[in-house]
Amino acid sequence: MGEGPGLTPVEYLDRFFDELRTEVRSNPKLAARLVKALGGNVVFEDEAKAEVANPYALAAGPKAKFLSVFGAMKLGDIKKVLKENNLATRVDMNGKSASDLVEMMYSRAAMKVQERKSSAF
């Protein structure tokens, strides 16, 4: 940043953090990454869960936590997560209830996590 007339270092930082706050409010994925980098664990609002919930990371942990996040989602959000994470096709999802889809998501994500662990050695 160049020098500006009448701006102090604190004012420059205020501008930066104002922009960062604005971006974090409108970008839940960025917010989740920043919180994780800071070592935090934040619970996001229901409308943001489908965007930020990572089925692979959650499948690597306790199943109860996985179910608490995805089990509370609406059917459309569950389908969105499945599609965006390449865990199911439209055909795979046809005629299945939300609980069936969550179980499918868990088993497929857990399988991929296991495959990644075994290929790392």
Backbone as CSV, one residue per row, in Angstrom:
resi,resn,N_x,N_y,N_z,CA_x,CA_y,CA_z,C_x,C_y,C_z
1,MET,0.836,-1.188,0.000,0.000,0.000,0.000,0.876,1.245,0.000
2,GLY,0.486,2.182,-0.787,1.198,3.444,-0.802,0.728,4.331,0.323
3,GLU,1.483,5.365,0.538,1.087,6.294,1.588,-0.054,7.164,1.087
4,GLY,-0.983,7.427,1.972,-2.093,8.293,1.624,-2.119,9.484,2.552
5,PRO,-2.663,10.590,2.085,-2.701,11.782,2.942,-3.644,11.560,4.126
6,GLY,-3.115,11.731,5.297,-3.942,11.681,6.496,-4.293,10.288,6.991
7,LEU,-3.793,9.215,6.372,-4.107,7.876,6.852,-2.971,7.355,7.718
8,THR,-3.356,6.891,8.866,-2.380,6.304,9.783,-2.307,4.805,9.532
9,PRO,-1.307,4.134,10.060,-1.245,2.680,9.924,-2.505,1.990,10.470
10,VAL,-3.037,2.506,11.543,-4.256,1.928,12.131,-5.430,2.088,11.173
11,GLU,-5.520,3.223,10.492,-6.609,3.432,9.538,-6.494,2.489,8.342
12,TYR,-5.263,2.247,7.869,-5.070,1.284,6.791,-5.514,-0.110,7.237
13,LEU,-5.122,-0.484,8.439,-5.516,-1.794,8.961,-7.020,-1.884,9.170
14,ASP,-7.642,-0.803,9.627,-9.099,-0.789,9.761,-9.773,-1.056,8.416
15,ARG,-9.261,-0.429,7.363,-9.821,-0.642,6.022,-9.674,-2.109,5.601
16,PHE,-8.481,-2.640,5.846,-8.225,-4.032,5.491,-9.185,-4.970,6.233
17,PHE,-9.296,-4.802,7.541,-10.155,-5.699,8.316,-11.637,-5.493,8.001
18,ASP,-12.028,-4.290,7.636,-13.411,-4.077,7.179,-13.688,-4.884,5.917
19,GLU,-12.752,-4.867,4.975,-12.902,-5.648,3.747,-12.908,-7.141,4.040
20,LEU,-12.028,-7.559,4.931,-11.971,-8.977,5.300,-13.282,-9.420,5.950
21,ARG,-13.821,-8.626,6.861,-15.106,-8.941,7.501,-16.226,-9.055,6.471
22,THR,-16.251,-8.134,5.528,-17.277,-8.164,4.483,-17.173,-9.452,3.673
23,GLU,-15.973,-9.822,3.288,-15.776,-11.035,2.498,-16.129,-12.288,3.292
24,VAL,-15.746,-12.339,4.544,-16.048,-13.504,5.384,-17.550,-13.658,5.580
25,ARG,-18.261,-12.557,5.719,-19.721,-12.627,5.875,-20.399,-13.166,4.619
26,SER,-19.857,-12.877,3.462,-20.496,-13.306,2.218,-19.907,-14.599,1.656
27,ASN,-18.850,-15.106,2.250,-18.182,-16.299,1.731,-17.947,-17.303,2.864
28,PRO,-18.928,-18.175,3.139,-18.791,-19.102,4.261,-17.637,-20.088,4.114
29,LYS,-17.259,-20.414,2.882,-16.120,-21.324,2.700,-14.832,-20.667,3.177
30,LEU,-14.650,-19.412,2.830,-13.477,-18.677,3.305,-13.515,-18.565,4.825
31,ALA,-14.675,-18.253,5.375,-14.807,-18.147,6.828,-14.409,-19.449,7.500
32,ALA,-14.862,-20.573,6.957,-14.530,-21.872,7.543,-13.030,-22.142,7.491
33,ARG,-12.400,-21.816,6.358,-10.954,-22.028,6.240,-10.174,-21.147,7.211
34,LEU,-10.591,-19.908,7.351,-9.894,-18.999,8.269,-10.053,-19.443,9.714
35,VAL,-11.257,-19.849,10.079,-11.496,-20.315,11.447,-10.662,-21.558,11.726
36,LYS,-10.613,-22.479,10.761,-9.823,-23.696,10.926,-8.339,-23.354,11.067
37,ALA,-7.848,-22.413,10.255,-6.442,-22.002,10.327,-6.107,-21.399,11.686
38,LEU,-7.103,-20.784,12.311,-6.894,-20.192,13.632,-7.086,-21.207,14.762
39,GLY,-7.445,-22.436,14.389,-7.614,-23.482,15.396,-8.984,-23.509,16.025
40,GLY,-9.933,-22.809,15.436,-11.274,-22.745,16.006,-12.219,-23.755,15.409
41,ASN,-13.360,-23.890,16.046,-14.420,-24.766,15.575,-15.720,-23.994,15.710
42,VAL,-16.207,-23.481,14.593,-17.394,-22.642,14.613,-18.568,-23.416,14.050
43,VAL,-19.721,-23.222,14.646,-20.943,-23.813,14.135,-21.586,-22.779,13.224
44,PHE,-21.820,-23.167,11.970,-22.386,-22.253,11.007,-23.892,-22.375,10.970
45,GLU,-24.547,-21.325,10.525,-25.993,-21.325,10.362,-26.398,-22.397,9.371
46,ASP,-27.637,-22.879,9.476,-28.108,-23.957,8.617,-27.938,-23.658,7.136
47,GLU,-28.184,-22.420,6.719,-28.089,-22.114,5.294,-26.653,-22.169,4.780
48,ALA,-25.663,-22.079,5.657,-24.267,-22.135,5.233,-23.681,-23.538,5.340
49,LYS,-24.332,-24.415,6.077,-23.778,-25.756,6.286,-23.515,-26.483,4.985
50,ALA,-24.437,-26.423,4.061,-24.275,-27.154,2.794,-23.059,-26.657,2.027
51,GLU,-22.691,-25.413,2.212,-21.535,-24.858,1.508,-20.217,-25.195,2.184
52,VAL,-20.214,-25.287,3.509,-18.939,-25.422,4.205,-18.684,-26.798,4.792
53,ALA,-19.716,-27.599,4.974,-19.522,-28.912,5.586,-18.739,-29.816,4.639
54,ASN,-17.670,-30.378,5.125,-16.812,-31.248,4.327,-17.074,-32.694,4.737
55,PRO,-17.761,-33.470,3.876,-18.104,-34.836,4.265,-16.881,-35.722,4.490
56,TYR,-15.787,-35.457,3.785,-14.587,-36.273,3.957,-13.955,-36.031,5.326
57,ALA,-13.837,-34.773,5.703,-13.256,-34.453,7.007,-14.133,-34.985,8.137
58,LEU,-15.451,-34.847,7.979,-16.352,-35.322,9.024,-16.425,-36.843,9.073
59,ALA,-16.288,-37.519,7.931,-16.314,-38.987,7.908,-15.054,-39.575,8.539
60,ALA,-14.002,-38.786,8.609,-12.769,-39.252,9.242,-12.877,-39.230,10.764
61,GLY,-13.885,-38.559,11.283,-14.091,-38.477,12.726,-15.240,-39.364,13.169
62,PRO,-15.792,-39.062,14.328,-16.903,-39.864,14.852,-18.153,-39.763,13.972
63,LYS,-18.807,-40.893,13.758,-20.001,-40.926,12.916,-21.100,-40.043,13.507
64,ALA,-21.178,-39.977,14.831,-22.218,-39.169,15.477,-22.104,-37.703,15.076
65,LYS,-20.893,-37.193,14.973,-20.713,-35.789,14.560,-21.140,-35.624,13.108
66,PHE,-20.770,-36.576,12.259,-21.172,-36.551,10.853,-22.692,-36.488,10.761
67,LEU,-23.358,-37.366,11.497,-24.821,-37.423,11.460,-25.456,-36.166,12.034
68,SER,-24.828,-35.563,13.026,-25.407,-34.344,13.613,-25.359,-33.181,12.636
69,VAL,-24.341,-33.141,11.783,-24.237,-32.065,10.788,-25.154,-32.327,9.610
70,PHE,-25.021,-33.497,8.999,-25.758,-33.768,7.765,-27.185,-34.231,8.011
71,GLY,-27.433,-34.863,9.143,-28.779,-35.333,9.447,-29.776,-34.213,9.648
72,ALA,-29.279,-33.034,9.985,-30.156,-31.881,10.223,-30.432,-31.077,8.955
73,MET,-29.797,-31.454,7.851,-29.958,-30.701,6.604,-31.241,-31.099,5.877
74,LYS,-31.689,-30.175,5.051,-32.845,-30.438,4.186,-32.406,-31.340,3.034
75,LEU,-33.363,-32.047,2.462,-33.097,-33.001,1.387,-32.319,-32.355,0.236
76,GLY,-32.720,-31.170,-0.189,-32.041,-30.489,-1.291,-30.595,-30.170,-0.972
77,ASP,-30.316,-29.794,0.277,-28.944,-29.488,0.680,-28.089,-30.753,0.720
78,ILE,-28.682,-31.850,1.170,-27.947,-33.124,1.198,-27.565,-33.523,-0.220
79,LYS,-28.504,-33.408,-1.131,-28.224,-33.745,-2.526,-27.124,-32.853,-3.099
80,LYS,-27.165,-31.582,-2.739,-26.150,-30.631,-3.215,-24.760,-31.051,-2.734
81,VAL,-24.648,-31.416,-1.464,-23.362,-31.839,-0.915,-22.885,-33.110,-1.603
82,LEU,-23.790,-34.065,-1.796,-23.424,-35.305,-2.481,-22.889,-35.030,-3.885
83,LYS,-23.580,-34.185,-4.641,-23.155,-33.879,-6.008,-21.842,-33.115,-6.039
84,GLU,-21.733,-32.087,-5.212,-20.537,-31.241,-5.243,-19.286,-31.973,-4.794
85,ASN,-19.455,-33.036,-4.009,-18.303,-33.787,-3.529,-18.117,-35.106,-4.279
86,ASN,-18.826,-35.240,-5.396,-18.725,-36.432,-6.244,-18.963,-37.726,-5.471
87,LEU,-19.961,-37.698,-4.608,-20.299,-38.883,-3.824,-21.549,-39.590,-4.337
88,ALA,-22.279,-38.965,-5.252,-23.473,-39.597,-5.810,-23.881,-38.889,-7.091
89,THR,-24.531,-39.662,-7.945,-25.113,-39.100,-9.156,-26.604,-38.899,-8.916
90,ARG,-27.245,-38.255,-9.837,-28.690,-38.051,-9.740,-29.417,-39.405,-9.662
91,VAL,-28.937,-40.375,-10.437,-29.531,-41.712,-10.435,-29.380,-42.368,-9.062
92,ASP,-28.208,-42.208,-8.447,-27.976,-42.777,-7.106,-28.965,-42.226,-6.079
93,MET,-29.361,-40.964,-6.268,-30.188,-40.283,-5.271,-31.685,-40.474,-5.482
94,ASN,-32.091,-40.920,-6.662,-33.520,-41.055,-6.968,-34.241,-41.948,-5.966
95,GLY,-35.355,-41.438,-5.443,-36.226,-42.218,-4.583,-35.724,-42.461,-3.177
96,LYS,-34.630,-41.857,-2.796,-34.074,-42.079,-1.461,-34.501,-40.962,-0.509
97,SER,-34.717,-41.338,0.739,-35.070,-40.355,1.768,-33.810,-39.618,2.212
98,ALA,-33.992,-38.565,2.981,-32.857,-37.796,3.496,-31.947,-38.682,4.336
99,SER,-32.524,-39.520,5.200,-31.695,-40.380,6.056,-30.940,-41.415,5.219
100,ASP,-31.557,-41.928,4.159,-30.860,-42.860,3.264,-29.673,-42.176,2.591
101,LEU,-29.883,-40.935,2.163,-28.813,-40.191,1.494,-27.665,-39.870,2.448
102,VAL,-28.005,-39.547,3.686,-26.956,-39.250,4.675,-26.129,-40.508,4.944
103,GLU,-26.783,-41.647,5.057,-26.056,-42.908,5.258,-25.169,-43.216,4.050
104,MET,-25.688,-42.988,2.840,-24.905,-43.196,1.622,-23.693,-42.268,1.625
105,MET,-23.926,-41.016,1.974,-22.840,-40.042,2.002,-21.764,-40.481,2.990
106,TYR,-22.193,-40.912,4.166,-21.220,-41.330,5.180,-20.400,-42.522,4.684
107,SER,-21.075,-43.546,4.174,-20.343,-44.751,3.767,-19.388,-44.453,2.612
108,ARG,-19.820,-43.658,1.657,-18.955,-43.351,0.515,-17.795,-42.434,0.903
109,ALA,-18.071,-41.440,1.740,-16.997,-40.544,2.178,-15.998,-41.298,3.048
110,ALA,-16.496,-42.146,3.947,-15.606,-42.924,4.811,-14.737,-43.867,3.977
111,MET,-15.318,-44.457,2.928,-14.553,-45.348,2.059,-13.435,-44.580,1.357
112,LYS,-13.741,-43.380,0.867,-12.711,-42.585,0.193,-11.621,-42.145,1.166
113,VAL,-12.009,-41.843,2.394,-11.018,-41.472,3.412,-10.088,-42.660,3.664
114,GLN,-10.643,-43.858,3.777,-9.837,-45.064,3.994,-8.905,-45.308,2.812
115,GLU,-9.405,-45.111,1.596,-8.570,-45.303,0.403,-7.391,-44.341,0.417
116,ARG,-7.645,-43.116,0.812,-6.574,-42.106,0.852,-5.554,-42.454,1.923
117,LYS,-6.029,-42.952,3.064,-5.106,-43.332,4.136,-4.217,-44.492,3.697
118,SER,-4.804,-45.497,3.060,-4.034,-46.662,2.661,-3.065,-46.345,1.527
119,SER,-3.395,-45.383,0.671,-2.492,-45.050,-0.421,-1.368,-44.113,0.027
120,ALA,-1.491,-43.560,1.229,-0.452,-42.652,1.735,0.767,-43.416,2.226
121,PHE,0.633,-44.710,2.453,1.761,-45.471,2.996,2.413,-46.320,1.969
